[in-house]
Amino acid sequence: MKALVTALFGRAARRRWVHLILGGALSMPYVFVGSLIVSPLVDEDQILGSLSSQLAAFAAGLPLAAITALFPLTRPMSVAAVRALCAVPHDSLAEGPARGRVARGRTAAWFTLHLGLGGVISGMSLGLPPFAAVLIALPFFAVFQDSRIGMPEVFGEPWMVALCPVIGCACLVALAACAATAGGLLARWAPALLGPTPADRLAAAEQRAADLAVRNRLARELHDSVGHALSAVTLQASAARRVLDHDPEFVREALAAIEDTTRRTVGELDAVLGVLREADDARSTAPAPTLAADLEGLLRRTRAGGLRVSADVGMEPATLPPLVSREAYRIVQEALSNALRHGGDGTAVTLRITLDGPDLAVTAENPLPPHAPATRPGGGHGLRGIADRARLLGGTADAGPADGAWRLDVRLPLKGHAPA
């Protein structure tokens, strides 16, 4: 018995009842338009003067509701109402406007069904409670027994008067049962009619892939810029500490390089965090470094940390497409950072940046320390980032020991990118 009462009058049933009343309220403009359509066809002095004319106007208005449901905002509005009032799992409903003919057809079917059932339940909710109240009060008030308020003559019989309170309570229970049934049907059909279609699932998957690509790109930017800065600053400070007493000139150069490295890294970090926060001033943060504008500074700061870098730039970086120039800078930065991290102070690095046919070739090579492992420790995030950058541009990246040295060989195609 408790379960029956909960099903008819519980919190979920009451919220679904409100959802049906909302559908009835939305149906009223369509009923008024429908009454204008059917009024020439019925012989009545007043529009909506009888129950038959009301039903005819209601039936004429529902197709109009189905047509207006084809507008884009219908599904988001319906989904919001279902999530708030029908206790339907959120992930079973679609997001955003309906895409494609099938989704729009399902949305129109749902909107028409909601307004149709809502209109019926709203009409019952307006008519049955007063009627039930009169039946319940009939045996106790003589004024109702004398007038019977237009009720059939059978309600004047003593046995019927005695049954009127039972009939009135039964009407209220029947109304609750109809509302609970209609609300339950809408809640059950909502995922089928308002759920994501294959096109919606594909769009959601593409959005998730785009978000993941943005997060991966930001992670690479943070790893390359901050990781390189920390490696360079650590080695620069270590080298300065060792010669502090007898080479003050080198110490001054190392401290200047540390200052320059940290200042640039803070600017790059602000740019990445601006994207993460989606701040309004993200456009004003430091631009991403490029091979054309920042290679000389990168080499100078790296050499100040004790790394001996021999750079051979056999082309003009300013002629590179901006995207290639930006990604090539990060690749060179990570290659030098790896040499700093794994080779230590005094390591010699040979860097070559040349044009190889339609590709930009970036090669970095440094001697392997004695008894060095075949793979570098530390998780390989930097090498994976280099490979990701090359792959996104349609290029290749190979790294590993070769002839007693660690060699990084990257090819970035220039074709297909806008020139500088």
Buried (B, 14 or more C-beta within 10 A) or exposed (E): EEEEEEBBBBEBBBBBBBBBBBBBEBBBEBBEBBBEBBBEEBEEEEBBEEEEBBBBBBBBBBBBBBEBBBBEEBBBBBBEBBBEBBBBEEEBBBBBBBBEEEBBBBBBBBBBBBBBBBBBBBBBBEEBBEBBEBBBBBBEEEEBBEEBEEBEEEBEEEEBBEBBBEBBEEBBBEBBBBBBBBBBEBBEBBBEBBBBBEBBEEBBEEEEEEEEEEEEBBBBBBBBBBBBBBBBBBBBBBBBEBBEEEBEEBBEBBBBBBEBBBEBBBBBBBBBBBBEEEEEEBEEBBEBBBBBBBBEBBBBBBBBBBBBBEBEBEBEBEEBBBBBBBBBBBBBBBBBBBBBBBBEBEBBBBBBBEBEEEBBBBBBBBBBEEEBEEEBEEEBBBBEBBBBBBEBBEBBBBBEBEEEEBBBBBBBBBEEBEEB
